[in-house]
Structure formats: C-alpha cells, structure tokens
Amino acid sequence: MRPVLTAFALAGAGVAAFKLLGLPLPWLLGPIFACLTGALAGLPLGGVRPLNEGMRTILGVAVGASLSPAVLASLPGHWPTLLLVPVMVTLIGLVGVPYFRRLCGYDAPTAWYAAMPGGLQDMIVFGEEAGADVRSLSLVHATRVLVIVVALPFLLRLIWAADLTRAPGAPAVSIPPHELAVMVVCGLAGWRLARRAGLFGASILGPLIAATAASVGGLLTHRPPAEAIWAAQFFIGMGIGAKYAGITMAEVRRDLAAGAGFCLVLIVLTLGVVEFVHGLGLAPGREALLAFAPGGQAELTVLALIVGADMAFVVAHHVLRIFVVILGAPVAARLAGAARRG
C-alpha cells in the first residue's frame, strides 16, 4: 500500500499548493505535477485501478446528463468536422511515424504505435502484440496526455478567456436524492454492461449511454455534483503523474524528450485544423480545439465540462478518433509491413 498512499499524499499536496497559489484547475493539474515530481524524484507511486476506472464513470454520467433531445438532434449537423477526424489521424501518422523512426531511433512497431493518437492502454496492447517496446510506448503516450492536458487550459485562457475557476456542477446538497441514485445506477450498470459487451472506453461510454437514456427519458435533469467531478479530476491527475513511476534518466532523455517533442508537432497540427474549422465557420474555435486536441478522452471531457463547451460536439469527435485509431492502426500497420516486404 505504500506506493498508493504516497501517490495520495502527493496528489493532495498538489491540490493544496495549486489552490494556495491560485493556479488553474487545482484538482486536475495539482495531482499531475505533484505526482510527476515525485516520480522523477524516484518515489514509489501506485494507484487502485478499479477506483481510477470507477471515477471515469462520473465523467460518462456527466456527459450523458448533458445530452438533451435538442442537443442530440444537432449531432447530424456536425458531419463536416467529423469527416476531418480521419484526416487528422492520418496527418498525425504521416508526421509521427517518421519522427519516431528516423529522428528518435525507435524500431518500426514502436514508432508506429507511439505516433497513433489512441488510448494509452489500447496502443500498448497493440504495440506489445507487434513486438514494440512497451515501456517506451507507455512513457510517450503518458507524455502526450500530460502535455496536451497541461497546455490546453493555458490556451483556453489566453485565446478565449475561458473561466477555469467555475464549478463543474451544482453542490451535492442541491441535487434531488432520487437523481443521485439514478446517476449511481447509470454509472455502475452502464460500465458493467459496456465492459461485458467489449466496448472500448467502457468506463466512460457505458455510463454516457445509460445517462443519455435517463436524460432523454426525463429521469436526469442535473449533472453529477461538483464534488464528484472534482474527485474524478483528482484521480485522473494522480494517475497521469503516477505513470512515470520508476522512470530513469536514460528514459527521460530518450522517451520523455521524444514524447514532448512530438507534442509540439501535435499542438501545431491541432491549431492548424482548428483555424481551418473556425475559418470555414464549421464550429467555434474553443469547441474545435477541445474536439481535435489528441489528448485523453477523460481529460478532454473534464476540460469541456469546466469551460461549458458543447459536450455532444466534443465527445463525438473524440469517440470517432479513438474508433478510427483502434480499427485502423493495426490494419494500416499490417498493410505497411506487407508493402515493405513486397
């Protein structure tokens, strides 16, 4: 239990420090930086995976509760930007694979799956099956999520003057008890059913689907309370920072530096796509940034909730991105390998 308790203590100290200094998103960024610092200092860090996964169900319920019939009816109108998602994934791959292969010296399987902007666990599983370096993949993708999550709040504040201090929900005492019970059922039952069905991102998408049904049926009129969403931020932030536990200086120089450099490329590509989307009037710039930024689905959902973005728009694009990567990356890797052999 020592690594878990150490991570909890560091994450709590990070929240307190961010609050004391008046820094943005203390419940998310505080644990990230505190646990990252502890990991780089060589402290043993760990987490309780079922608890971390369970906290993600809160985000799924929060998004689902925001999807009213009117919001859902607007989804078909987003098809022009949804079509850009596979284009964005392809551009990332075309730039990322040569970057990791030629500039960073990774082998072909590691370079391929390091460049893919999918879920960390999925890319590690696919990469391991292809013979990639799993440790390098883990550190590169953890760095991608870390840098994107840290950079976006500052971009949102600088460009759109986003209010990052607003509470992500109402206090628990103001929400009817029966709705709180419905939220718990949607979270746990949706997660369990989605996991049994083999749905990717089951801990978020299962509760999201269940809560959407409850919202459309009039059973939910509130999001989960602010206290629950803050708790979800805390565990997500702690998990991001703790992924660096056991990192060596050689890995810092190689994998962390490679991941950070790739993030600069990703940010430039993302801002280019956002400018294109906004310039054509397809979506507001803030929503486009949150929808196309290749960070973690849970982390981008948190940011969208806090700034009051169009949740349906943001989530639809991230679900499609993960779907495209999970289905397309292994197939494209095999085709590329066959072409090289031919």
Order of alpha helices (4+ residues) and beta strands (2+ residues): alpha-alpha-alpha-alpha-alpha-alpha-alpha-alpha-alpha-alpha-alpha-alpha-alpha-alpha-alpha
